[in-house]
Amino acid sequence: MKGARNDPAVAAAVFVLWALLALFVIYPLAMLFARVLTDQGGFTTAGLATLLTDRHQIRAFFNSLLLALMVGTAGTVLGFLFAFTAARGRLPRWLLTIIDAAVLLPLVSPPFTTAIAMIFSFGPRGLITYDLLGLKGVTVYGLASTFSSEVLTFFPIAYLTLRPLLAAIDSNVEGMAFSLGASRWRVFRTVTLPLTIPGLANAFLLLFAASLADFATPLILAGNQFPVLPTQAYLQITGLFDLRGGAILSLALLLPALAVFLLQRYWVSRRYYVTITGKGAGHTPFDSISPTVRAVLLAACAAIALVVVYFYLLLLYASLVVALGADHAFTLRHYRVIFTDGWKAIGDTLIIAGLAMPLGGVYGILLGYLVTKKAFAGRRAMELVAMINYALPGTIVGIAYLIAFNEAPLELTGTALIIVACYVFRYGPTGIRATVALLQQIDKSLEEASQGLGAGSGATFRRVTLPLIMPAFFAGLGVVFIRSMTAISATIFLVSIGWTLITVRILENITELSLGPAAAFSVLVVAIVFAVIALIGWALRRFRAPGAMPMTSLLGG
Amino acid sequence: METIGVQVDGLSKRYAHRVKGEIYAARDVRLDVRPGEFLTLLGPSGCGKTTTLRMIAGYEKPDAGRVLFGGEDVTDLPANKRNIGFVFQNYALFPHLSVFENVAYGLRVRAQANDAIAKSVGDVLALVGLAGYEQQFSAQLSGGEQQRVALARAIVIRPRVLLFDEPLSNLDAKLRVQMRQEIRDLQRRLAITTIYVTHDQEEAMAVSDRIAVMHQGSVVQEGTAEDLYHRPASRFVAQFVGRMNLVAGRVESVAGESVQIAALGTQVSARAPQRRLTPGEAVQLIVRPESVELLRGDGGPLRATVVSRTFLGEKIEYVVRCAGEELQAVRYNAGAGDLIPEGAAVCVRFAADAVTVLAEPQA
């Protein structure tokens, strides 16, 4: 490794990155704390005290934890079910592709899609509750619907965490146990499951964090009876114009979010027994599941996949009829609406996503490369700081940006820049992680071989390292773009008359009860995102020479 | 290109070990590789041979000592300025580049013209028997083919020194024998000074002009394969290079090159080591299994019983008990009638000039 001291280019890059991190990560967070802990120039804990004594807010806090706990548990179980079936079910390729697609849909959708589909299905005039079962006066809002909707939205994260882990378990270990006389169930219980436990813990924590931070689903579905922190913080700011109150509420989210992040990163992830190399382990030397079990697993997966597919078809249908539940005549009027009235939101979103994508991609591989391959003071700290905005719930980041960039000299509210910066520093870290993971897989002898053949460090980077980490670059591009199209929790605080986003328009449509345009917007976003994923997939195949490492599970963040 | 020698002058490298504290991976290693010579560093894993090789290549910085290429001190030169060809144990082929581009890599770095590169790469691929493989990728190649690409990539730049780090350990036994012969032939043809690292003594003997045996970071003996095999300087070398019987004895008389030793209840004549022996001194005798002759019947001074027999096709390995000690013996298979059954009484005779007194004094 070469130090920053004898490489001016590295020193310059490190300096610029630190400046950016200070400005867009540390400074906003510091301002958030300052706003909470000061009042008219003096230090005060009065704000915190109010929070701790307000029963309504305490309820929101515990509701958030309860919901996250439930979603974490159920989502992990569901994710494991899918991962195990995919890894051990000896499924034909086409079936795997279908399962993958159905499972990935929720991950790449705008945040309200399952929530809208829940209302369409189980609302007072819902397809299932009213039309099918004839129930009247049903209320869809509350814990049950929020929980189901979040589980369906987030369980793919667990699937993506667990599937490579299960695939990487050396099948000979299971075969060995089997040959020692253990039954299939016993092999599963005493070998497969224990080897997966760190992965299960990891998946649980990721889901816990996702649910804790989720803003969109509870906003639509939780209703008055089940307040949670992110929505309370939002309502405090937009409804009561109480920025400080919102800041205090968002900080209440910080503690559990931080605990989960540290636990996930520094405890669970170091306890893996199985190394995921990206290289598939050999085939299981015995049928690790019996035909009956296989059929049951497949049926369970198919049922859940069908629910997901049903939700999305329903959304498509709703976008093409006058009013779902009332008038099912075919119409394109909702699409006309979004392409006329909604055109500004579409244009703005595409511009912002288009700007954030390359910036986030470059930021990801640059920082990932520097912290893995170059020795400079504080590189661990840099990696950690870079992860902060990624790990924190969007509500915190959004409110922090709102507070920090509202006044001169850094008055950025109302500009596209603030939204772009938010996306780059919030979703660019996916690229950082992908880069670090890829670089750690690349044997150092490759770079030594290049060096031995006469290449200097610059030529080695350009000719060997860079081509090998291109997949991480594209992954970074993809994630930043997708999230720029679908995110809302942070940026809802940052939109303005000048710059708005599709997701914000969807929310407005829902609150105005124009569900048709909301559905049309959602369909459009899903279509654009799928097109971009296809494009990135094509680029990955083009730039990934045979033999390079496969990049999977990149959308899990 | 002029062929140069390599001098390694007191190279040392220390590591902080988690359990043992600070240890020497290499300790005052001295080597003098003559121009065009094939020298092998032989030793068990952890003996410091790879560390030494990597310091010669410039991949590791020594804590002390110098590396000289043709008299020029290259100790402070990074690997990319040393003009070396290095073949890695895992081949380290660039997975994103074709065979052609892998081999062309060093030439592209040297900014050669495209047609010159195409010619050089074509020539060297033909040389290693991979003509027609240009557009393949490493993932599509067998282990032996990958090995040849790695070799082609290393020699195409016409390196001053060729370095091999256990290049054959990932190949199966048959291929290993074939590849080591090819490496040796190629090295002779190109006359490139070569340093080769292996833990396989047979491989070392097959390819090398000279072998340096390493143990615990130091070179313990240097010489031709015959030197090491017949005149091991220490018990370690004797055990590591080939198999042997170690027999305790006592010096009876010394007469020039030859000594008489009391051992196995009789008198054995042996070759004397470099140092002086005094009558009455306790010594260890080294007898290689192939020098232990087994004669049917009981017509000799050394009577023995066959304890076990291992049939290996071309040869048969016996263990016999003789004066309370177990000796290993190897006989070439002369035919089915030549086998001696287990439990049979035999006579043991040592081939003339085959018994050596271990040079190391008894502790």
HADDOCK unambig.tbl for C-alpha pairs under 7 A between the chains (distance, minus, plus):
assign (segid A and resid 445 and name CA) (segid B and resid 92 and name CA) 5.68 0.50 0.50
assign (segid A and resid 446 and name CA) (segid B and resid 92 and name CA) 4.99 0.50 0.50
assign (segid A and resid 446 and name CA) (segid B and resid 93 and name CA) 6.81 0.50 0.50
assign (segid A and resid 446 and name CA) (segid B and resid 94 and name CA) 6.48 0.50 0.50
assign (segid A and resid 449 and name CA) (segid B and resid 92 and name CA) 6.61 0.50 0.50
assign (segid A and resid 451 and name CA) (segid B and resid 79 and name CA) 6.00 0.50 0.50
assign (segid A and resid 451 and name CA) (segid B and resid 80 and name CA) 4.69 0.50 0.50
assign (segid A and resid 452 and name CA) (segid B and resid 79 and name CA) 5.19 0.50 0.50
assign (segid A and resid 452 and name CA) (segid B and resid 80 and name CA) 4.91 0.50 0.50
assign (segid A and resid 452 and name CA) (segid B and resid 84 and name CA) 6.17 0.50 0.50
assign (segid A and resid 452 and name CA) (segid B and resid 85 and name CA) 6.66 0.50 0.50
assign (segid A and resid 452 and name CA) (segid B and resid 86 and name CA) 6.56 0.50 0.50
assign (segid A and resid 453 and name CA) (segid B and resid 80 and name CA) 6.19 0.50 0.50
assign (segid A and resid 453 and name CA) (segid B and resid 84 and name CA) 6.98 0.50 0.50
assign (segid A and resid 453 and name CA) (segid B and resid 85 and name CA) 6.79 0.50 0.50
assign (segid A and resid 453 and name CA) (segid B and resid 106 and name CA) 4.75 0.50 0.50
assign (segid A and resid 454 and name CA) (segid B and resid 80 and name CA) 3.88 0.50 0.50
assign (segid A and resid 454 and name CA) (segid B and resid 81 and name CA) 6.04 0.50 0.50
assign (segid A and resid 454 and name CA) (segid B and resid 83 and name CA) 6.59 0.50 0.50
assign (segid A and resid 454 and name CA) (segid B and resid 106 and name CA) 6.21 0.50 0.50
assign (segid A and resid 454 and name CA) (segid B and resid 109 and name CA) 6.47 0.50 0.50
assign (segid A and resid 455 and name CA) (segid B and resid 80 and name CA) 5.61 0.50 0.50
assign (segid A and resid 455 and name CA) (segid B and resid 109 and name CA) 5.73 0.50 0.50
assign (segid A and resid 456 and name CA) (segid B and resid 80 and name CA) 6.20 0.50 0.50
assign (segid A and resid 468 and name CA) (segid B and resid 96 and name CA) 6.83 0.50 0.50
assign (segid A and resid 544 and name CA) (segid B and resid 96 and name CA) 6.91 0.50 0.50
assign (segid A and resid 545 and name CA) (segid B and resid 95 and name CA) 6.97 0.50 0.50
assign (segid A and resid 545 and name CA) (segid B and resid 96 and name CA) 4.59 0.50 0.50
assign (segid A and resid 546 and name CA) (segid B and resid 95 and name CA) 6.91 0.50 0.50
assign (segid A and resid 546 and name CA) (segid B and resid 96 and name CA) 6.54 0.50 0.50
assign (segid A and resid 546 and name CA) (segid B and resid 137 and name CA) 6.38 0.50 0.50
assign (segid A and resid 546 and name CA) (segid B and resid 139 and name CA) 6.64 0.50 0.50
assign (segid A and resid 547 and name CA) (segid B and resid 95 and name CA) 5.05 0.50 0.50
assign (segid A and resid 547 and name CA) (segid B and resid 96 and name CA) 6.62 0.50 0.50
assign (segid A and resid 547 and name CA) (segid B and resid 138 and name CA) 6.75 0.50 0.50
assign (segid A and resid 547 and name CA) (segid B and resid 139 and name CA) 4.94 0.50 0.50
assign (segid A and resid 548 and name CA) (segid B and resid 95 and name CA) 5.45 0.50 0.50
assign (segid A and resid 548 and name CA) (segid B and resid 96 and name CA) 5.92 0.50 0.50
